[in-house]
Amino acid sequence: MTQLVIFLQAQGGGAGWMNMVLLGGMILVFWLFMIRPQAKKAKLAKQFQENLQKGDKIVTIAGIHGVVNKMNEDGTIQLETSPGSYIKIEKSAISMEWTNNINKAATPAK
């Protein structure tokens, strides 16, 4: 009977180690497929917003189209939506995907 108890305890210790390896593998997969791509996308969006210049055509996340008229020091942009009509928006409100799509459509195909 004592040998049976020792045998079962030995197997239980290995199962705990295996559970830790499985948990670590799940965390690794989660990081590879969820966290890493999201961080990379956020870094690209921030770089895109920092590289904006006067005259760039942009689209906001609300769907407002316009041309950058002025870059302010407080992290805002003066956007010309129609000739003579300006609005002040945050840099973080610019959609990188939509802006790239309208700029691709504006360039002629080769």
C-alpha positions as CSV (number, residue, x, y, z in Angstrom):
1,M,0.0,0.0,0.0
2,T,2.8,2.4,0.8
3,Q,4.4,1.8,-2.6
4,L,1.1,2.7,-4.3
5,V,0.9,6.0,-2.4
6,I,4.5,6.9,-3.3
7,F,3.8,5.9,-7.0
8,L,0.8,8.2,-7.1
9,Q,2.6,11.1,-5.5
10,A,5.4,10.8,-8.0
11,Q,3.0,11.0,-10.9
12,G,1.2,14.0,-9.4
13,G,4.4,16.1,-9.3
14,G,5.0,15.5,-13.0
15,A,1.5,16.5,-13.9
16,G,2.0,19.9,-12.2
17,W,5.1,20.5,-14.2
18,M,3.3,19.6,-17.4
19,N,0.5,22.0,-16.6
20,M,3.0,24.8,-16.1
21,V,4.5,24.0,-19.5
22,L,1.1,24.0,-21.1
23,L,0.2,27.3,-19.5
24,G,3.5,28.8,-20.6
25,G,2.8,27.6,-24.2
26,M,-0.7,29.2,-24.1
27,I,0.7,32.5,-23.0
28,L,3.4,32.4,-25.7
29,V,0.8,31.7,-28.4
30,F,-1.5,34.5,-27.0
31,W,1.5,36.9,-27.1
32,L,2.5,35.9,-30.7
33,F,-1.0,36.2,-32.2
34,M,-2.6,39.0,-30.1
35,I,-0.3,41.3,-28.3
36,R,2.7,41.5,-30.6
37,P,0.7,42.4,-33.8
38,Q,-1.4,45.0,-31.9
39,A,1.7,46.7,-30.5
40,K,3.3,46.7,-34.0
41,K,0.2,48.3,-35.5
42,A,0.1,50.9,-32.8
43,K,3.7,51.8,-33.4
44,L,3.1,52.2,-37.1
45,A,0.1,54.4,-36.5
46,K,2.0,56.6,-34.1
47,Q,4.9,56.9,-36.7
48,F,2.4,57.7,-39.4
49,Q,0.8,60.5,-37.3
50,E,4.2,62.0,-36.4
51,N,5.2,62.1,-40.1
52,L,2.2,64.1,-41.3
53,Q,3.0,67.3,-43.1
54,K,1.1,70.3,-44.4
55,G,-0.8,69.5,-47.6
56,D,-1.4,65.8,-46.8
57,K,-4.8,64.4,-47.6
58,I,-6.2,62.5,-44.6
59,V,-9.3,60.8,-43.3
60,T,-10.3,60.8,-39.6
61,I,-11.7,57.8,-37.7
62,A,-15.0,59.6,-37.9
63,G,-14.8,59.6,-41.7
64,I,-14.1,63.3,-42.2
65,H,-11.9,64.0,-45.2
66,G,-9.6,66.9,-45.4
67,V,-6.2,68.4,-46.1
68,V,-3.7,69.2,-43.3
69,N,-3.4,73.0,-43.1
70,K,-1.3,73.4,-39.9
71,M,0.5,71.2,-37.3
72,N,0.0,72.6,-33.8
73,E,2.5,72.1,-30.9
74,D,-0.2,70.7,-28.6
75,G,-0.7,67.5,-30.6
76,T,-3.6,68.9,-32.8
77,I,-4.0,69.5,-36.5
78,Q,-5.9,72.2,-38.3
79,L,-7.8,70.4,-41.0
80,E,-9.3,72.1,-44.0
81,T,-12.4,70.2,-44.9
82,S,-13.5,72.5,-47.7
83,P,-12.0,75.7,-49.1
84,G,-12.0,78.2,-46.2
85,S,-13.5,75.7,-43.7
86,Y,-11.2,74.5,-40.9
87,I,-11.6,72.2,-37.9
88,K,-9.1,71.4,-35.2
89,I,-8.6,67.7,-34.5
90,E,-6.3,65.5,-32.5
91,K,-3.5,63.6,-34.3
92,S,-4.8,60.4,-32.7
93,A,-8.1,60.8,-34.6
94,I,-6.5,60.1,-38.0
95,S,-7.1,56.7,-39.5
96,M,-4.0,55.3,-41.1
97,E,-5.8,52.7,-43.1
98,W,-8.4,55.0,-44.6
99,T,-5.8,57.7,-45.3
100,N,-3.6,55.2,-47.1
101,N,-6.6,53.9,-49.1
102,I,-7.6,57.4,-50.4
103,N,-4.0,58.2,-51.2
104,K,-3.6,55.0,-53.2
105,A,-6.7,55.7,-55.2
106,A,-5.4,59.2,-56.0
107,T,-2.1,57.9,-57.5
108,P,-2.3,56.8,-61.2
109,A,-1.9,53.1,-62.0
110,K,1.3,52.2,-63.9
